[in-house]
Structures are given as C-alpha cells and as structure tokens.
Amino acid sequence: MIHKPPNFLMDSWPPPNFVNPEKHGATFKVVDIVFSVAILAVSGLRIYARGFVLRELAIDDVFMGIAVVRYRFVLLWLTT
C-alpha cells in the first residue's frame, strides 16, 4: 500500500508547474548512450574472449546476446 508523504515533506517541495514543466528527455538519452556503450563493450569483449580465444560458446552466451538485442529494442521503443 502506498502512503502519502508527511506534510512537512510535501511543504518543502516546489509548487507544480503544469504550464511549462521541466523536461528531462536529454538526460535519459545521455544515460541510454552511456549504458549502451558499456553493455556493448562488455558483452562484445565476453563474446570475443569466449568465442575466439577459448573457441567455445555456450548457451549463456546466446542468451546474453538475445538480452543485449532486446535491451536495444526496448530502449528504442521508449525513446520514440
């Protein structure tokens, strides 16, 4: 169950601005790019190490690849 915050806390908040609200779209895109680069770098290094250095890929590598592709499609859907 969600409880209402205490009045002293709500009184410290700024008044809502419904006419010209702040937008944080650029912040989301920057965080998206940073995490996408990190995820692609780490997963790419893992695939390289397991596939080319050790010469054996396992089912967990396939699932990781599916998760990376799904992550990108979800973020593309969220940012449009």
C-alpha positions as CSV (number, residue, x, y, z in Angstrom):
1,M,0.0,0.0,0.0
2,I,1.3,3.5,-0.9
3,H,1.2,6.0,1.9
4,K,1.0,9.8,1.5
5,P,4.3,11.6,2.4
6,P,4.2,13.6,5.6
7,N,3.0,17.2,5.3
8,F,6.3,18.7,6.4
9,L,8.0,17.0,3.4
10,M,5.3,18.0,1.0
11,D,5.5,21.6,2.1
12,S,9.2,21.7,1.2
13,W,8.5,20.7,-2.4
14,P,8.3,23.4,-5.1
15,P,4.8,24.1,-6.4
16,P,3.9,22.1,-9.5
17,N,4.4,23.8,-12.9
18,F,1.8,22.5,-15.3
19,V,2.1,25.4,-17.7
20,N,5.8,25.0,-18.6
21,P,7.1,21.8,-17.0
22,E,10.8,20.8,-16.9
23,K,11.7,18.1,-19.4
24,H,14.4,15.6,-18.8
25,G,14.5,13.9,-22.2
26,A,18.1,14.7,-23.0
27,T,19.2,13.3,-19.7
28,F,17.5,10.0,-20.5
29,K,19.3,9.9,-23.9
30,V,22.7,10.5,-22.3
31,V,22.2,7.8,-19.7
32,D,20.9,5.5,-22.5
33,I,24.0,6.1,-24.6
34,V,26.4,5.6,-21.7
35,F,24.9,2.3,-20.6
36,S,24.5,1.1,-24.2
37,V,28.2,1.7,-24.9
38,A,29.1,-0.1,-21.6
39,I,26.9,-3.0,-22.3
40,L,28.0,-3.4,-25.9
41,A,31.7,-3.2,-24.9
42,V,31.4,-5.7,-22.0
43,S,29.3,-8.2,-24.0
44,G,31.5,-7.8,-27.0
45,L,34.6,-8.5,-25.0
46,R,33.0,-11.5,-23.5
47,I,31.9,-12.9,-26.8
48,Y,35.4,-12.3,-28.2
49,A,37.0,-14.0,-25.2
50,R,34.7,-17.0,-25.2
51,G,34.4,-17.4,-29.0
52,F,37.8,-16.5,-30.4
53,V,40.2,-17.0,-27.5
54,L,38.7,-20.1,-25.8
55,R,37.0,-21.3,-29.0
56,E,33.8,-22.4,-27.2
57,L,30.5,-20.6,-26.9
58,A,27.8,-21.8,-24.5
59,I,24.1,-21.3,-24.2
60,D,24.6,-18.5,-21.7
61,D,26.4,-16.5,-24.4
62,V,23.4,-16.9,-26.8
63,F,21.0,-15.8,-24.0
64,M,23.3,-12.8,-23.3
65,G,23.2,-11.8,-27.0
66,I,19.4,-12.1,-27.1
67,A,19.3,-9.9,-23.9
68,V,21.5,-7.2,-25.5
69,V,19.4,-7.1,-28.6
70,R,16.2,-7.0,-26.6
71,Y,17.6,-4.2,-24.4
72,R,18.3,-2.1,-27.5
73,F,14.9,-2.6,-29.0
74,V,13.2,-1.7,-25.7
75,L,15.2,1.5,-25.4
76,L,14.5,2.4,-29.0
77,W,10.8,1.9,-28.2
78,L,11.0,4.0,-25.1
79,T,12.8,6.9,-26.7
80,T,10.4,7.4,-29.6
